[in-house]
Amino acid sequence: MNVSQRVLVIGGVSDTATVLQAVFEPRGATVERSRTHRPAPANARFSSEVIVIDLDAEQDFEPQADCSLVSSRVLIGSDTPKRIAPDERFLSKPFQYPELVKAIEELLSTRPAA
């Protein structure tokens, strides 16, 4: 894992970001959390390789329509999205943290650091 790799967690419970920080920050990555996918000044500058999105918390989020999020994504939700892009992973709720970590590791391994 490259030192400058970043993960952004959008929506969902704060435990998800806390677990990911405990796993990825000792490896040199940065993990941030945002309550919404709407750009805020602090988030607008945060370019990330992987974005973890809780689809249940972000019910108005439309992956194909939201062009501001160009990173690889891990989508978490109760209902499977109609389409999942090659650079996306979907985890059905309830999910286990090891499967989330594995999905992020896979996506980070295929992307160059920012």
C-alpha positions in Angstrom: 0.0 0.0 0.0 1.3 3.4 -0.9 1.7 6.0 1.8 -0.5 8.6 0.1 -3.5 6.4 -0.5 -6.8 7.6 0.9 -10.2 6.2 1.8 -13.3 8.3 2.4 -16.3 6.8 4.3 -19.6 8.4 3.5 -22.7 8.0 5.6 -23.3 5.1 7.9 -22.1 4.6 11.4 -18.9 6.1 12.7 -17.7 2.7 13.7 -16.9 1.9 10.1 -14.5 4.8 9.8 -13.0 3.9 13.2 -12.3 0.3 12.2 -10.9 1.4 8.8 -8.6 3.9 10.5 -7.3 1.2 12.8 -6.6 -1.1 9.9 -5.3 1.3 7.2 -3.6 4.2 9.0 -0.8 2.1 10.5 -0.1 1.1 6.9 0.3 4.8 5.9 -3.1 5.4 4.4 -5.5 8.2 5.4 -9.1 7.5 6.3 -11.7 10.3 6.5 -15.4 10.3 7.2 -18.2 12.5 5.8 -21.8 12.3 6.8 -23.0 13.0 3.3 -21.9 12.7 -0.4 -22.7 16.4 -1.0 -19.4 18.2 -1.4 -18.4 20.3 1.6 -15.3 22.6 1.6 -13.4 20.1 3.7 -14.3 17.1 1.6 -13.9 18.9 -1.8 -10.1 18.9 -1.2 -10.0 15.3 -0.1 -9.2 13.3 -3.2 -9.4 9.6 -2.4 -8.7 6.3 -4.2 -11.6 4.5 -2.5 -14.9 5.8 -1.3 -17.1 3.6 1.0 -20.7 4.6 0.7 -23.6 3.5 2.9 -26.4 3.5 0.4 -29.1 3.2 3.0 -27.9 6.4 4.7 -27.5 8.1 1.3 -30.8 7.3 -0.2 -30.6 10.1 -2.8 -27.2 8.9 -4.0 -27.1 7.7 -7.6 -23.7 6.2 -8.5 -24.0 6.7 -12.3 -25.3 10.3 -11.9 -22.8 11.5 -9.4 -19.8 12.6 -11.5 -18.1 14.2 -8.5 -17.1 10.8 -7.1 -14.7 9.3 -9.6 -12.8 7.1 -7.2 -13.3 3.3 -6.9 -16.2 2.6 -4.6 -17.4 0.1 -2.1 -21.2 0.3 -1.9 -22.9 -1.0 1.2 -26.6 -1.5 1.4 -29.7 -3.6 2.0 -30.6 -3.8 -1.7 -28.3 -4.7 -4.5 -27.8 -1.8 -7.0 -29.0 -2.4 -10.5 -25.5 -1.9 -11.9 -22.1 -2.4 -10.4 -19.1 -1.0 -12.3 -15.9 -2.9 -12.6 -14.2 -0.5 -10.1 -17.0 -1.0 -7.5 -17.7 -3.6 -4.9 -21.0 -4.2 -3.3 -21.5 -5.5 0.3 -24.9 -6.6 1.5 -26.0 -5.6 5.0 -25.2 -6.9 7.5 -21.6 -7.0 6.4 -18.5 -8.1 8.2 -15.5 -5.8 8.6 -13.0 -8.3 7.2 -14.9 -8.4 3.9 -15.0 -4.6 3.8 -11.2 -4.5 4.4 -10.6 -7.1 1.7 -12.7 -5.1 -0.8 -10.8 -1.9 -0.1 -7.5 -3.7 -0.3 -8.4 -5.1 -3.7 -9.5 -1.6 -5.0 -6.4 0.1 -3.6 -4.1 -2.5 -5.2 -5.5 -1.6 -8.6 -5.2 2.2 -8.3 -2.0 4.3 -8.3 -1.7 6.6 -5.3 -2.9 10.2 -5.7 
